[in-house]
Amino acid sequence: MCDTDAVHTVELLPLTDVSACCAPITRAALAPAHAESLARSLKALADPARLRLVSMVAAHDGEEACVCDLTEPLGLSQPTVSHHLKVLVDAGFLTRSKRGIWAYYRIVPGSLDSVAGLLVTV
């Protein structure tokens, strides 16, 4: 069970805004640096466990989930789930706040929209 009465610390990490780097890939050829940036973001999402984690966090009560709420439904160990969550935080898709010994995760507003917007055809 998660401890919700503990002190709350929010870690602010650099956010990768992939929409700032380039227009949708169907409008113009991507520059090499922009392709690398977009590929890093997509690679963070291109794992079944990470996709499930994003959906589980978004669907959780209050759109926030404790790592302790995610391990059992995902069927992976806590260290493995924490690793996947760190990748998603580093890529700018999730935020992490620490409350006592527990870490809570939320979707960064607009982060998935920015990636989806780069893949649309016009």
C-alpha positions in Angstrom: 0.0 0.0 0.0 1.3 3.5 -0.8 2.0 6.1 1.9 0.0 9.2 0.8 0.6 11.2 4.1 4.4 11.5 3.5 6.3 14.6 2.5 6.0 15.3 -1.2 9.0 16.2 -3.4 8.7 16.8 -7.2 11.7 16.2 -9.4 11.9 18.6 -12.3 13.6 17.0 -15.2 14.3 18.4 -18.7 11.4 17.9 -21.0 12.0 16.8 -24.6 9.5 18.7 -26.7 9.7 16.9 -30.0 7.1 19.2 -31.6 9.6 22.1 -31.2 12.1 20.4 -33.4 10.2 19.8 -36.5 7.0 19.9 -38.5 5.0 16.7 -39.2 7.3 14.2 -41.0 4.9 14.2 -44.0 5.4 17.9 -44.7 9.1 18.0 -45.2 12.2 15.8 -45.0 13.6 15.6 -41.4 17.0 17.0 -40.7 19.4 14.4 -39.2 19.3 16.0 -35.8 15.5 16.2 -35.7 15.2 12.6 -36.9 17.5 11.6 -34.0 15.5 13.5 -31.5 12.2 12.1 -32.7 13.7 8.6 -32.8 14.8 8.8 -29.2 11.2 9.8 -28.2 9.6 7.1 -30.2 12.1 4.5 -28.9 11.1 5.4 -25.3 7.5 4.5 -26.3 8.4 1.5 -28.5 8.3 -1.1 -25.8 5.1 -3.0 -24.8 5.7 -2.6 -21.1 6.2 1.2 -21.5 3.1 1.6 -23.6 1.2 -0.3 -21.0 2.7 1.9 -18.2 1.6 5.1 -20.1 -1.9 3.8 -20.5 -2.0 2.6 -16.9 -0.9 5.9 -15.4 -3.3 7.8 -17.6 -6.2 5.5 -16.7 -5.4 5.5 -12.9 -7.5 7.4 -10.4 -6.6 11.1 -10.6 -4.3 10.3 -13.6 -1.5 9.6 -11.2 -0.1 6.2 -10.1 2.4 5.0 -7.6 5.0 2.6 -8.7 3.5 0.2 -6.1 0.2 0.3 -8.1 1.9 -0.7 -11.3 4.1 -3.7 -10.6 1.5 -6.3 -10.0 -0.8 -5.5 -12.9 2.2 -5.2 -15.3 3.6 -8.6 -14.0 7.1 -7.3 -13.8 9.4 -6.8 -10.8 9.6 -3.4 -9.1 13.1 -2.6 -10.3 12.1 -3.4 -13.9 9.0 -1.2 -13.7 11.1 1.6 -12.1 13.6 1.3 -15.0 10.8 1.6 -17.6 9.3 4.5 -15.7 12.7 6.3 -15.6 13.0 5.9 -19.4 9.6 7.5 -19.8 10.4 10.3 -17.4 13.7 11.0 -19.1 12.0 11.1 -22.5 9.5 13.7 -21.1 6.3 11.6 -21.2 5.9 11.2 -17.4 6.7 13.4 -14.4 7.8 11.8 -11.1 7.1 13.1 -7.6 8.4 11.4 -4.5 6.4 11.1 -1.3 8.3 9.4 1.4 9.6 6.1 -0.1 7.0 6.0 -2.9 7.3 7.6 -6.3 4.2 8.8 -8.1 3.9 9.3 -11.9 1.7 11.5 -14.1 1.5 12.0 -17.9 3.1 15.3 -19.0 0.2 17.2 -20.5 0.6 17.3 -24.3 3.6 15.1 -24.5 1.8 12.3 -26.4 -0.1 14.8 -28.5 3.2 16.4 -29.6 4.5 13.0 -30.8 1.2 12.1 -32.5 1.1 15.5 -34.2 4.4 14.7 -35.9 3.1 11.6 -37.4 -0.1 12.9 -39.0 -0.6 13.2 -42.7 -2.2 16.3 -44.2 
